[in-house]
Amino acid sequence: MGKFPIADAALSKIVVCKKCKARNKIGAKKCRKCGYSELRPKRKDARVKK
Ligand SMILES: [Zn+2]
């Protein structure tokens, strides 16, 4: 869990297309934008800026 529980909850409902990186609702079988079927969960761990 990150710093913001609400943000975590929102992010956990999002999957991202591996092809075009469009956001899709979790449970989607295909990307709404390009139709690609490989979607990954949006990463929830905070990225540290370099
Ligand atoms: Zn896509």
mmCIF file of the protein (N, C-alpha, C, O) and its ligand, coordinates in Angstrom:
data_MODEL
# 
_entry.id   MODEL 
# 
loop_
_entity.id 
_entity.type 
_entity.pdbx_number_of_molecules 
1 polymer     1 
2 non-polymer 1 
# 
_entity_poly.entity_id                      1 
_entity_poly.type                           'polypeptide(L)' 
_entity_poly.nstd_linkage                   no 
_entity_poly.nstd_monomer                   no 
_entity_poly.pdbx_seq_one_letter_code       MGKFPIADAALSKIVVCKKCKARNKIGAKKCRKCGYSELRPKRKDARVKK 
_entity_poly.pdbx_seq_one_letter_code_can   MGKFPIADAALSKIVVCKKCKARNKIGAKKCRKCGYSELRPKRKDARVKK 
_entity_poly.pdbx_strand_id                 A 
# 
loop_
_entity_poly_seq.entity_id 
_entity_poly_seq.num 
_entity_poly_seq.mon_id 
_entity_poly_seq.hetero 
1 1  MET n 
1 2  GLY n 
1 3  LYS n 
1 4  PHE n 
1 5  PRO n 
1 6  ILE n 
1 7  ALA n 
1 8  ASP n 
1 9  ALA n 
1 10 ALA n 
1 11 LEU n 
1 12 SER n 
1 13 LYS n 
1 14 ILE n 
1 15 VAL n 
1 16 VAL n 
1 17 CYS n 
1 18 LYS n 
1 19 LYS n 
1 20 CYS n 
1 21 LYS n 
1 22 ALA n 
1 23 ARG n 
1 24 ASN n 
1 25 LYS n 
1 26 ILE n 
1 27 GLY n 
1 28 ALA n 
1 29 LYS n 
1 30 LYS n 
1 31 CYS n 
1 32 ARG n 
1 33 LYS n 
1 34 CYS n 
1 35 GLY n 
1 36 TYR n 
1 37 SER n 
1 38 GLU n 
1 39 LEU n 
1 40 ARG n 
1 41 PRO n 
1 42 LYS n 
1 43 ARG n 
1 44 LYS n 
1 45 ASP n 
1 46 ALA n 
1 47 ARG n 
1 48 VAL n 
1 49 LYS n 
1 50 LYS n 
# 
loop_
_struct_asym.id 
_struct_asym.entity_id 
A 1 
B 2 
# 
loop_
_chem_comp.id 
_chem_comp.type 
_chem_comp.mon_nstd_flag 
ALA 'L-peptide linking' y 
ARG 'L-peptide linking' y 
ASN 'L-peptide linking' y 
ASP 'L-peptide linking' y 
CYS 'L-peptide linking' y 
GLU 'L-peptide linking' y 
GLY 'peptide linking'   y 
ILE 'L-peptide linking' y 
LEU 'L-peptide linking' y 
LYS 'L-peptide linking' y 
MET 'L-peptide linking' y 
PHE 'L-peptide linking' y 
PRO 'L-peptide linking' y 
SER 'L-peptide linking' y 
TYR 'L-peptide linking' y 
VAL 'L-peptide linking' y 
ZN  non-polymer         . 
# 
_pdbx_entity_nonpoly.entity_id   2 
_pdbx_entity_nonpoly.name        ? 
_pdbx_entity_nonpoly.comp_id     ZN 
# 
_pdbx_nonpoly_scheme.asym_id         B 
_pdbx_nonpoly_scheme.entity_id       2 
_pdbx_nonpoly_scheme.mon_id          ZN 
_pdbx_nonpoly_scheme.ndb_seq_num     1 
_pdbx_nonpoly_scheme.pdb_seq_num     101 
_pdbx_nonpoly_scheme.auth_seq_num    101 
_pdbx_nonpoly_scheme.pdb_mon_id      ZN 
_pdbx_nonpoly_scheme.auth_mon_id     ZN 
_pdbx_nonpoly_scheme.pdb_strand_id   A 
_pdbx_nonpoly_scheme.pdb_ins_code    . 
# 
loop_
_atom_site.group_PDB 
_atom_site.id 
_atom_site.type_symbol 
_atom_site.label_atom_id 
_atom_site.label_alt_id 
_atom_site.label_comp_id 
_atom_site.label_asym_id 
_atom_site.label_entity_id 
_atom_site.label_seq_id 
_atom_site.pdbx_PDB_ins_code 
_atom_site.Cartn_x 
_atom_site.Cartn_y 
_atom_site.Cartn_z 
_atom_site.occupancy 
_atom_site.B_iso_or_equiv 
_atom_site.pdbx_formal_charge 
_atom_site.auth_seq_id 
_atom_site.auth_comp_id 
_atom_site.auth_asym_id 
_atom_site.auth_atom_id 
_atom_site.pdbx_PDB_model_num 
ATOM   1   N  N  . MET A 1 1  ? 0.840   -1.203 0.000   1.00 0.00 ? 1   MET A N  1 
ATOM   2   C  CA . MET A 1 1  ? 0.000   0.000  0.000   1.00 0.00 ? 1   MET A CA 1 
ATOM   3   C  C  . MET A 1 1  ? 0.868   1.243  0.000   1.00 0.00 ? 1   MET A C  1 
ATOM   4   O  O  . MET A 1 1  ? 1.920   1.291  0.637   1.00 0.00 ? 1   MET A O  1 
ATOM   5   N  N  . GLY A 1 2  ? 0.418   2.216  -0.706  1.00 0.00 ? 2   GLY A N  1 
ATOM   6   C  CA . GLY A 1 2  ? 1.184   3.447  -0.792  1.00 0.00 ? 2   GLY A CA 1 
ATOM   7   C  C  . GLY A 1 2  ? 0.748   4.447  0.244   1.00 0.00 ? 2   GLY A C  1 
ATOM   8   O  O  . GLY A 1 2  ? 0.169   4.100  1.274   1.00 0.00 ? 2   GLY A O  1 
ATOM   9   N  N  . LYS A 1 3  ? 1.026   5.642  -0.038  1.00 0.00 ? 3   LYS A N  1 
ATOM   10  C  CA . LYS A 1 3  ? 0.761   6.705  0.921   1.00 0.00 ? 3   LYS A CA 1 
ATOM   11  C  C  . LYS A 1 3  ? -0.714  7.097  0.945   1.00 0.00 ? 3   LYS A C  1 
ATOM   12  O  O  . LYS A 1 3  ? -1.235  7.543  1.967   1.00 0.00 ? 3   LYS A O  1 
ATOM   13  N  N  . PHE A 1 4  ? -1.375  6.924  -0.194  1.00 0.00 ? 4   PHE A N  1 
ATOM   14  C  CA . PHE A 1 4  ? -2.751  7.370  -0.323  1.00 0.00 ? 4   PHE A CA 1 
ATOM   15  C  C  . PHE A 1 4  ? -3.677  6.191  -0.597  1.00 0.00 ? 4   PHE A C  1 
ATOM   16  O  O  . PHE A 1 4  ? -3.723  5.680  -1.715  1.00 0.00 ? 4   PHE A O  1 
ATOM   17  N  N  . PRO A 1 5  ? -4.404  5.767  0.410   1.00 0.00 ? 5   PRO A N  1 
ATOM   18  C  CA . PRO A 1 5  ? -5.288  4.608  0.229   1.00 0.00 ? 5   PRO A CA 1 
ATOM   19  C  C  . PRO A 1 5  ? -6.286  4.776  -0.910  1.00 0.00 ? 5   PRO A C  1 
ATOM   20  O  O  . PRO A 1 5  ? -6.602  3.812  -1.608  1.00 0.00 ? 5   PRO A O  1 
ATOM   21  N  N  . ILE A 1 6  ? -6.777  5.976  -1.099  1.00 0.00 ? 6   ILE A N  1 
ATOM   22  C  CA . ILE A 1 6  ? -7.751  6.197  -2.171  1.00 0.00 ? 6   ILE A CA 1 
ATOM   23  C  C  . ILE A 1 6  ? -7.086  6.004  -3.534  1.00 0.00 ? 6   ILE A C  1 
ATOM   24  O  O  . ILE A 1 6  ? -7.667  5.417  -4.447  1.00 0.00 ? 6   ILE A O  1 
ATOM   25  N  N  . ALA A 1 7  ? -5.881  6.502  -3.650  1.00 0.00 ? 7   ALA A N  1 
ATOM   26  C  CA . ALA A 1 7  ? -5.153  6.337  -4.904  1.00 0.00 ? 7   ALA A CA 1 
ATOM   27  C  C  . ALA A 1 7  ? -4.851  4.862  -5.150  1.00 0.00 ? 7   ALA A C  1 
ATOM   28  O  O  . ALA A 1 7  ? -4.942  4.391  -6.284  1.00 0.00 ? 7   ALA A O  1 
ATOM   29  N  N  . ASP A 1 8  ? -4.499  4.142  -4.110  1.00 0.00 ? 8   ASP A N  1 
ATOM   30  C  CA . ASP A 1 8  ? -4.247  2.713  -4.258  1.00 0.00 ? 8   ASP A CA 1 
ATOM   31  C  C  . ASP A 1 8  ? -5.492  2.001  -4.754  1.00 0.00 ? 8   ASP A C  1 
ATOM   32  O  O  . ASP A 1 8  ? -5.428  1.151  -5.641  1.00 0.00 ? 8   ASP A O  1 
ATOM   33  N  N  . ALA A 1 9  ? -6.626  2.362  -4.168  1.00 0.00 ? 9   ALA A N  1 
ATOM   34  C  CA . ALA A 1 9  ? -7.877  1.730  -4.571  1.00 0.00 ? 9   ALA A CA 1 
ATOM   35  C  C  . ALA A 1 9  ? -8.187  2.036  -6.027  1.00 0.00 ? 9   ALA A C  1 
ATOM   36  O  O  . ALA A 1 9  ? -8.649  1.166  -6.766  1.00 0.00 ? 9   ALA A O  1 
ATOM   37  N  N  . ALA A 1 10 ? -7.935  3.264  -6.436  1.00 0.00 ? 10  ALA A N  1 
ATOM   38  C  CA . ALA A 1 10 ? -8.203  3.646  -7.811  1.00 0.00 ? 10  ALA A CA 1 
ATOM   39  C  C  . ALA A 1 10 ? -7.253  2.933  -8.767  1.00 0.00 ? 10  ALA A C  1 
ATOM   40  O  O  . ALA A 1 10 ? -7.668  2.450  -9.821  1.00 0.00 ? 10  ALA A O  1 
ATOM   41  N  N  . LEU A 1 11 ? -5.997  2.870  -8.400  1.00 0.00 ? 11  LEU A N  1 
ATOM   42  C  CA . LEU A 1 11 ? -5.017  2.239  -9.280  1.00 0.00 ? 11  LEU A CA 1 
ATOM   43  C  C  . LEU A 1 11 ? -5.249  0.744  -9.406  1.00 0.00 ? 11  LEU A C  1 
ATOM   44  O  O  . LEU A 1 11 ? -4.968  0.139  -10.441 1.00 0.00 ? 11  LEU A O  1 
ATOM   45  N  N  . SER A 1 12 ? -5.767  0.163  -8.336  1.00 0.00 ? 12  SER A N  1 
ATOM   46  C  CA . SER A 1 12 ? -5.975  -1.278 -8.390  1.00 0.00 ? 12  SER A CA 1 
ATOM   47  C  C  . SER A 1 12 ? -7.125  -1.645 -9.316  1.00 0.00 ? 12  SER A C  1 
ATOM   48  O  O  . SER A 1 12 ? -7.334  -2.819 -9.620  1.00 0.00 ? 12  SER A O  1 
ATOM   49  N  N  . LYS A 1 13 ? -7.866  -0.643 -9.761  1.00 0.00 ? 13  LYS A N  1 
ATOM   50  C  CA . LYS A 1 13 ? -8.972  -0.911 -10.679 1.00 0.00 ? 13  LYS A CA 1 
ATOM   51  C  C  . LYS A 1 13 ? -8.588  -0.603 -12.117 1.00 0.00 ? 13  LYS A C  1 
ATOM   52  O  O  . LYS A 1 13 ? -9.439  -0.578 -13.007 1.00 0.00 ? 13  LYS A O  1 
ATOM   53  N  N  . ILE A 1 14 ? -7.316  -0.371 -12.333 1.00 0.00 ? 14  ILE A N  1 
ATOM   54  C  CA . ILE A 1 14 ? -6.849  0.010  -13.663 1.00 0.00 ? 14  ILE A CA 1 
ATOM   55  C  C  . ILE A 1 14 ? -5.865  -1.018 -14.188 1.00 0.00 ? 14  ILE A C  1 
ATOM   56  O  O  . ILE A 1 14 ? -4.989  -1.484 -13.460 1.00 0.00 ? 14  ILE A O  1 
ATOM   57  N  N  . VAL A 1 15 ? -6.014  -1.358 -15.432 1.00 0.00 ? 15  VAL A N  1 
ATOM   58  C  CA . VAL A 1 15 ? -4.989  -2.136 -16.108 1.00 0.00 ? 15  VAL A CA 1 
ATOM   59  C  C  . VAL A 1 15 ? -4.490  -1.314 -17.290 1.00 0.00 ? 15  VAL A C  1 
ATOM   60  O  O  . VAL A 1 15 ? -5.209  -0.474 -17.830 1.00 0.00 ? 15  VAL A O  1 
ATOM   61  N  N  . VAL A 1 16 ? -3.256  -1.571 -17.674 1.00 0.00 ? 16  VAL A N  1 
ATOM   62  C  CA . VAL A 1 16 ? -2.639  -0.778 -18.721 1.00 0.00 ? 16  VAL A CA 1 
ATOM   63  C  C  . VAL A 1 16 ? -2.274  -1.690 -19.897 1.00 0.00 ? 16  VAL A C  1 
ATOM   64  O  O  . VAL A 1 16 ? -1.703  -2.766 -19.719 1.00 0.00 ? 16  VAL A O  1 
ATOM   65  N  N  . CYS A 1 17 ? -2.610  -1.245 -21.064 1.00 0.00 ? 17  CYS A N  1 
ATOM   66  C  CA . CYS A 1 17 ? -2.278  -1.981 -22.280 1.00 0.00 ? 17  CYS A CA 1 
ATOM   67  C  C  . CYS A 1 17 ? -0.765  -2.045 -22.453 1.00 0.00 ? 17  CYS A C  1 
ATOM   68  O  O  . CYS A 1 17 ? -0.069  -1.038 -22.321 1.00 0.00 ? 17  CYS A O  1 
ATOM   69  N  N  . LYS A 1 18 ? -0.264  -3.249 -22.752 1.00 0.00 ? 18  LYS A N  1 
ATOM   70  C  CA . LYS A 1 18 ? 1.182   -3.385 -22.935 1.00 0.00 ? 18  LYS A CA 1 
ATOM   71  C  C  . LYS A 1 18 ? 1.639   -2.785 -24.256 1.00 0.00 ? 18  LYS A C  1 
ATOM   72  O  O  . LYS A 1 18 ? 2.826   -2.522 -24.452 1.00 0.00 ? 18  LYS A O  1 
ATOM   73  N  N  . LYS A 1 19 ? 0.722   -2.578 -25.128 1.00 0.00 ? 19  LYS A N  1 
ATOM   74  C  CA . LYS A 1 19 ? 1.085   -2.085 -26.455 1.00 0.00 ? 19  LYS A CA 1 
ATOM   75  C  C  . LYS A 1 19 ? 1.050   -0.570 -26.534 1.00 0.00 ? 19  LYS A C  1 
ATOM   76  O  O  . LYS A 1 19 ? 2.038   0.069  -26.898 1.00 0.00 ? 19  LYS A O  1 
ATOM   77  N  N  . CYS A 1 20 ? -0.110  0.002  -26.186 1.00 0.00 ? 20  CYS A N  1 
ATOM   78  C  CA . CYS A 1 20 ? -0.242  1.451  -26.356 1.00 0.00 ? 20  CYS A CA 1 
ATOM   79  C  C  . CYS A 1 20 ? -0.321  2.189  -25.025 1.00 0.00 ? 20  CYS A C  1 
ATOM   80  O  O  . CYS A 1 20 ? -0.400  3.416  -24.985 1.00 0.00 ? 20  CYS A O  1 
ATOM   81  N  N  . LYS A 1 21 ? -0.298  1.413  -23.921 1.00 0.00 ? 21  LYS A N  1 
ATOM   82  C  CA . LYS A 1 21 ? -0.285  2.002  -22.577 1.00 0.00 ? 21  LYS A CA 1 
ATOM   83  C  C  . LYS A 1 21 ? -1.549  2.762  -22.225 1.00 0.00 ? 21  LYS A C  1 
ATOM   84  O  O  . LYS A 1 21 ? -1.550  3.593  -21.317 1.00 0.00 ? 21  LYS A O  1 
ATOM   85  N  N  . ALA A 1 22 ? -2.614  2.481  -22.937 1.00 0.00 ? 22  ALA A N  1 
ATOM   86  C  CA . ALA A 1 22 ? -3.892  3.088  -22.576 1.00 0.00 ? 22  ALA A CA 1 
ATOM   87  C  C  . ALA A 1 22 ? -4.395  2.460  -21.290 1.00 0.00 ? 22  ALA A C  1 
ATOM   88  O  O  . ALA A 1 22 ? -4.147  1.286  -21.013 1.00 0.00 ? 22  ALA A O  1 
ATOM   89  N  N  . ARG A 1 23 ? -5.096  3.251  -20.520 1.00 0.00 ? 23  ARG A N  1 
ATOM   90  C  CA . ARG A 1 23 ? -5.692  2.724  -19.298 1.00 0.00 ? 23  ARG A CA 1 
ATOM   91  C  C  . ARG A 1 23 ? -7.013  2.039  -19.635 1.00 0.00 ? 23  ARG A C  1 
ATOM   92  O  O  . ARG A 1 23 ? -7.816  2.523  -20.433 1.00 0.00 ? 23  ARG A O  1 
ATOM   93  N  N  . ASN A 1 24 ? -7.194  0.905  -18.997 1.00 0.00 ? 24  ASN A N  1 
ATOM   94  C  CA . ASN A 1 24 ? -8.436  0.174  -19.175 1.00 0.00 ? 24  ASN A CA 1 
ATOM   95  C  C  . ASN A 1 24 ? -8.970  -0.230 -17.815 1.00 0.00 ? 24  ASN A C  1 
ATOM   96  O  O  . ASN A 1 24 ? -8.224  -0.319 -16.840 1.00 0.00 ? 24  ASN A O  1 
ATOM   97  N  N  . LYS A 1 25 ? -10.261 -0.471 -17.764 1.00 0.00 ? 25  LYS A N  1 
ATOM   98  C  CA . LYS A 1 25 ? -10.841 -0.936 -16.511 1.00 0.00 ? 25  LYS A CA 1 
ATOM   99  C  C  . LYS A 1 25 ? -10.385 -2.354 -16.246 1.00 0.00 ? 25  LYS A C  1 
ATOM   100 O  O  . LYS A 1 25 ? -10.215 -3.155 -17.166 1.00 0.00 ? 25  LYS A O  1 
ATOM   101 N  N  . ILE A 1 26 ? -10.190 -2.651 -14.967 1.00 0.00 ? 26  ILE A N  1 
ATOM   102 C  CA . ILE A 1 26 ? -9.805  -4.018 -14.617 1.00 0.00 ? 26  ILE A CA 1 
ATOM   103 C  C  . ILE A 1 26 ? -10.938 -4.959 -15.023 1.00 0.00 ? 26  ILE A C  1 
ATOM   104 O  O  . ILE A 1 26 ? -12.115 -4.629 -14.879 1.00 0.00 ? 26  ILE A O  1 
ATOM   105 N  N  . GLY A 1 27 ? -10.576 -6.099 -15.518 1.00 0.00 ? 27  GLY A N  1 
ATOM   106 C  CA . GLY A 1 27 ? -11.579 -7.031 -16.011 1.00 0.00 ? 27  GLY A CA 1 
ATOM   107 C  C  . GLY A 1 27 ? -11.768 -6.926 -17.511 1.00 0.00 ? 27  GLY A C  1 
ATOM   108 O  O  . GLY A 1 27 ? -12.410 -7.777 -18.127 1.00 0.00 ? 27  GLY A O  1 
ATOM   109 N  N  . ALA A 1 28 ? -11.201 -5.867 -18.101 1.00 0.00 ? 28  ALA A N  1 
ATOM   110 C  CA . ALA A 1 28 ? -11.285 -5.730 -19.544 1.00 0.00 ? 28  ALA A CA 1 
ATOM   111 C  C  . ALA A 1 28 ? -10.478 -6.834 -20.207 1.00 0.00 ? 28  ALA A C  1 
ATOM   112 O  O  . ALA A 1 28 ? -9.381  -7.171 -19.761 1.00 0.00 ? 28  ALA A O  1 
ATOM   113 N  N  . LYS A 1 29 ? -11.020 -7.384 -21.259 1.00 0.00 ? 29  LYS A N  1 
ATOM   114 C  CA . LYS A 1 29 ? -10.322 -8.467 -21.959 1.00 0.00 ? 29  LYS A CA 1 
ATOM   115 C  C  . LYS A 1 29 ? -9.401  -7.904 -23.035 1.00 0.00 ? 29  LYS A C  1 
ATOM   116 O  O  . LYS A 1 29 ? -8.396  -8.515 -23.399 1.00 0.00 ? 29  LYS A O  1 
ATOM   117 N  N  . LYS A 1 30 ? -9.762  -6.745 -23.527 1.00 0.00 ? 30  LYS A N  1 
ATOM   118 C  CA . LYS A 1 30 ? -8.970  -6.129 -24.577 1.00 0.00 ? 30  LYS A CA 1 
ATOM   119 C  C  . LYS A 1 30 ? -8.816  -4.640 -24.310 1.00 0.00 ? 30  LYS A C  1 
ATOM   120 O  O  . LYS A 1 30 ? -9.635  -4.027 -23.624 1.00 0.00 ? 30  LYS A O  1 
ATOM   121 N  N  . CYS A 1 31 ? -7.770  -4.081 -24.855 1.00 0.00 ? 31  CYS A N  1 
ATOM   122 C  CA . CYS A 1 31 ? -7.585  -2.634 -24.783 1.00 0.00 ? 31  CYS A CA 1 
ATOM   123 C  C  . CYS A 1 31 ? -8.707  -1.934 -25.524 1.00 0.00 ? 31  CYS A C  1 
ATOM   124 O  O  . CYS A 1 31 ? -9.069  -2.321 -26.635 1.00 0.00 ? 31  CYS A O  1 
ATOM   125 N  N  . ARG A 1 32 ? -9.250  -0.911 -24.909 1.00 0.00 ? 32  ARG A N  1 
ATOM   126 C  CA . ARG A 1 32 ? -10.353 -0.183 -25.547 1.00 0.00 ? 32  ARG A CA 1 
ATOM   127 C  C  . ARG A 1 32 ? -9.855  0.640  -26.725 1.00 0.00 ? 32  ARG A C  1 
ATOM   128 O  O  . ARG A 1 32 ? -10.628 1.027  -27.602 1.00 0.00 ? 32  ARG A O  1 
ATOM   129 N  N  . LYS A 1 33 ? -8.574  0.897  -26.733 1.00 0.00 ? 33  LYS A N  1 
ATOM   130 C  CA . LYS A 1 33 ? -8.030  1.792  -27.745 1.00 0.00 ? 33  LYS A CA 1 
ATOM   131 C  C  . LYS A 1 33 ? -7.530  1.036  -28.972 1.00 0.00 ? 33  LYS A C  1 
ATOM   132 O  O  . LYS A 1 33 ? -7.889  1.354  -30.105 1.00 0.00 ? 33  LYS A O  1 
ATOM   133 N  N  . CYS A 1 34 ? -6.686  0.018  -28.721 1.00 0.00 ? 34  CYS A N  1 
ATOM   134 C  CA . CYS A 1 34 ? -6.076  -0.671 -29.855 1.00 0.00 ? 34  CYS A CA 1 
ATOM   135 C  C  . CYS A 1 34 ? -6.524  -2.115 -29.982 1.00 0.00 ? 34  CYS A C  1 
ATOM   136 O  O  . CYS A 1 34 ? -6.214  -2.769 -30.978 1.00 0.00 ? 34  CYS A O  1 
ATOM   137 N  N  . GLY A 1 35 ? -7.255  -2.632 -28.984 1.00 0.00 ? 35  GLY A N  1 
ATOM   138 C  CA . GLY A 1 35 ? -7.764  -3.984 -29.095 1.00 0.00 ? 35  GLY A CA 1 
ATOM   139 C  C  . GLY A 1 35 ? -6.769  -5.057 -28.688 1.00 0.00 ? 35  GLY A C  1 
ATOM   140 O  O  . GLY A 1 35 ? -7.062  -6.248 -28.789 1.00 0.00 ? 35  GLY A O  1 
ATOM   141 N  N  . TYR A 1 36 ? -5.614  -4.647 -28.234 1.00 0.00 ? 36  TYR A N  1 
ATOM   142 C  CA . TYR A 1 36 ? -4.606  -5.597 -27.790 1.00 0.00 ? 36  TYR A CA 1 
ATOM   143 C  C  . TYR A 1 36 ? -5.078  -6.302 -26.532 1.00 0.00 ? 36  TYR A C  1 
ATOM   144 O  O  . TYR A 1 36 ? -5.708  -5.694 -25.666 1.00 0.00 ? 36  TYR A O  1 
ATOM   145 N  N  . SER A 1 37 ? -4.771  -7.584 -26.437 1.00 0.00 ? 37  SER A N  1 
ATOM   146 C  CA . SER A 1 37 ? -5.367  -8.365 -25.349 1.00 0.00 ? 37  SER A CA 1 
ATOM   147 C  C  . SER A 1 37 ? -4.452  -8.531 -24.145 1.00 0.00 ? 37  SER A C  1 
ATOM   148 O  O  . SER A 1 37 ? -4.868  -9.088 -23.129 1.00 0.00 ? 37  SER A O  1 
ATOM   149 N  N  . GLU A 1 38 ? -3.233  -8.065 -24.239 1.00 0.00 ? 38  GLU A N  1 
ATOM   150 C  CA . GLU A 1 38 ? -2.350  -8.201 -23.080 1.00 0.00 ? 38  GLU A CA 1 
ATOM   151 C  C  . GLU A 1 38 ? -2.355  -6.918 -22.264 1.00 0.00 ? 38  GLU A C  1 
ATOM   152 O  O  . GLU A 1 38 ? -1.832  -5.881 -22.672 1.00 0.00 ? 38  GLU A O  1 
ATOM   153 N  N  . LEU A 1 39 ? -2.961  -7.032 -21.110 1.00 0.00 ? 39  LEU A N  1 
ATOM   154 C  CA . LEU A 1 39 ? -3.052  -5.885 -20.218 1.00 0.00 ? 39  LEU A CA 1 
ATOM   155 C  C  . LEU A 1 39 ? -2.353  -6.239 -18.922 1.00 0.00 ? 39  LEU A C  1 
ATOM   156 O  O  . LEU A 1 39 ? -2.412  -7.377 -18.457 1.00 0.00 ? 39  LEU A O  1 
ATOM   157 N  N  . ARG A 1 40 ? -1.710  -5.274 -18.363 1.00 0.00 ? 40  ARG A N  1 
ATOM   158 C  CA . ARG A 1 40 ? -1.044  -5.518 -17.080 1.00 0.00 ? 40  ARG A CA 1 
ATOM   159 C  C  . ARG A 1 40 ? -1.649  -4.599 -16.023 1.00 0.00 ? 40  ARG A C  1 
ATOM   160 O  O  . ARG A 1 40 ? -2.146  -3.521 -16.351 1.00 0.00 ? 40  ARG A O  1 
ATOM   161 N  N  . PRO A 1 41 ? -1.610  -5.018 -14.755 1.00 0.00 ? 41  PRO A N  1 
ATOM   162 C  CA . PRO A 1 41 ? -2.083  -4.123 -13.699 1.00 0.00 ? 41  PRO A CA 1 
ATOM   163 C  C  . PRO A 1 41 ? -1.176  -2.913 -13.610 1.00 0.00 ? 41  PRO A C  1 
ATOM   164 O  O  . PRO A 1 41 ? 0.036   -3.015 -13.802 1.00 0.00 ? 41  PRO A O  1 
ATOM   165 N  N  . LYS A 1 42 ? -1.754  -1.800 -13.326 1.00 0.00 ? 42  LYS A N  1 
ATOM   166 C  CA . LYS A 1 42 ? -0.944  -0.598 -13.149 1.00 0.00 ? 42  LYS A CA 1 
ATOM   167 C  C  . LYS A 1 42 ? -0.086  -0.774 -11.908 1.00 0.00 ? 42  LYS A C  1 
ATOM   168 O  O  . LYS A 1 42 ? -0.555  -1.241 -10.870 1.00 0.00 ? 42  LYS A O  1 
ATOM   169 N  N  . ARG A 1 43 ? 1.166   -0.396 -12.030 1.00 0.00 ? 43  ARG A N  1 
ATOM   170 C  CA . ARG A 1 43 ? 2.048   -0.619 -10.879 1.00 0.00 ? 43  ARG A CA 1 
ATOM   171 C  C  . ARG A 1 43 ? 1.675   0.310  -9.739  1.00 0.00 ? 43  ARG A C  1 
ATOM   172 O  O  . ARG A 1 43 ? 1.392   1.493  -9.926  1.00 0.00 ? 43  ARG A O  1 
ATOM   173 N  N  . LYS A 1 44 ? 1.688   -0.275 -8.552  1.00 0.00 ? 44  LYS A N  1 
ATOM   174 C  CA . LYS A 1 44 ? 1.190   0.458  -7.400  1.00 0.00 ? 44  LYS A CA 1 
ATOM   175 C  C  . LYS A 1 44 ? 2.316   1.018  -6.534  1.00 0.00 ? 44  LYS A C  1 
ATOM   176 O  O  . LYS A 1 44 ? 2.112   1.939  -5.743  1.00 0.00 ? 44  LYS A O  1 
ATOM   177 N  N  . ASP A 1 45 ? 3.494   0.449  -6.700  1.00 0.00 ? 45  ASP A N  1 
ATOM   178 C  CA . ASP A 1 45 ? 4.590   0.957  -5.883  1.00 0.00 ? 45  ASP A CA 1 
ATOM   179 C  C  . ASP A 1 45 ? 5.042   2.303  -6.408  1.00 0.00 ? 45  ASP A C  1 
ATOM   180 O  O  . ASP A 1 45 ? 5.197   2.492  -7.615  1.00 0.00 ? 45  ASP A O  1 
ATOM   181 N  N  . ALA A 1 46 ? 5.252   3.226  -5.504  1.00 0.00 ? 46  ALA A N  1 
ATOM   182 C  CA . ALA A 1 46 ? 5.654   4.564  -5.885  1.00 0.00 ? 46  ALA A CA 1 
ATOM   183 C  C  . ALA A 1 46 ? 7.039   4.519  -6.500  1.00 0.00 ? 46  ALA A C  1 
ATOM   184 O  O  . ALA A 1 46 ? 7.943   3.844  -6.006  1.00 0.00 ? 46  ALA A O  1 
ATOM   185 N  N  . ARG A 1 47 ? 7.176   5.241  -7.569  1.00 0.00 ? 47  ARG A N  1 
ATOM   186 C  CA . ARG A 1 47 ? 8.489   5.296  -8.205  1.00 0.00 ? 47  ARG A CA 1 
ATOM   187 C  C  . ARG A 1 47 ? 9.273   6.478  -7.660  1.00 0.00 ? 47  ARG A C  1 
ATOM   188 O  O  . ARG A 1 47 ? 8.764   7.593  -7.546  1.00 0.00 ? 47  ARG A O  1 
ATOM   189 N  N  . VAL A 1 48 ? 10.492  6.206  -7.336  1.00 0.00 ? 48  VAL A N  1 
ATOM   190 C  CA . VAL A 1 48 ? 11.347  7.269  -6.834  1.00 0.00 ? 48  VAL A CA 1 
ATOM   191 C  C  . VAL A 1 48 ? 11.990  7.974  -8.014  1.00 0.00 ? 48  VAL A C  1 
ATOM   192 O  O  . VAL A 1 48 ? 12.563  7.338  -8.898  1.00 0.00 ? 48  VAL A O  1 
ATOM   193 N  N  . LYS A 1 49 ? 11.890  9.252  -8.017  1.00 0.00 ? 49  LYS A N  1 
ATOM   194 C  CA . LYS A 1 49 ? 12.506  10.022 -9.101  1.00 0.00 ? 49  LYS A CA 1 
ATOM   195 C  C  . LYS A 1 49 ? 14.016  10.027 -8.955  1.00 0.00 ? 49  LYS A C  1 
ATOM   196 O  O  . LYS A 1 49 ? 14.566  10.154 -7.861  1.00 0.00 ? 49  LYS A O  1 
ATOM   197 N  N  . LYS A 1 50 ? 14.648  9.887  -10.080 1.00 0.00 ? 50  LYS A N  1 
ATOM   198 C  CA . LYS A 1 50 ? 16.112  9.854  -10.031 1.00 0.00 ? 50  LYS A CA 1 
ATOM   199 C  C  . LYS A 1 50 ? 16.663  11.236 -10.328 1.00 0.00 ? 50  LYS A C  1 
ATOM   200 O  O  . LYS A 1 50 ? 17.879  11.427 -10.337 1.00 0.00 ? 50  LYS A O  1 
HETATM 201 ZN ZN . ZN  B 2 .  ? -3.802  -0.639 -26.402 1.00 0.00 2 101 ZN  A ZN 1 
# 
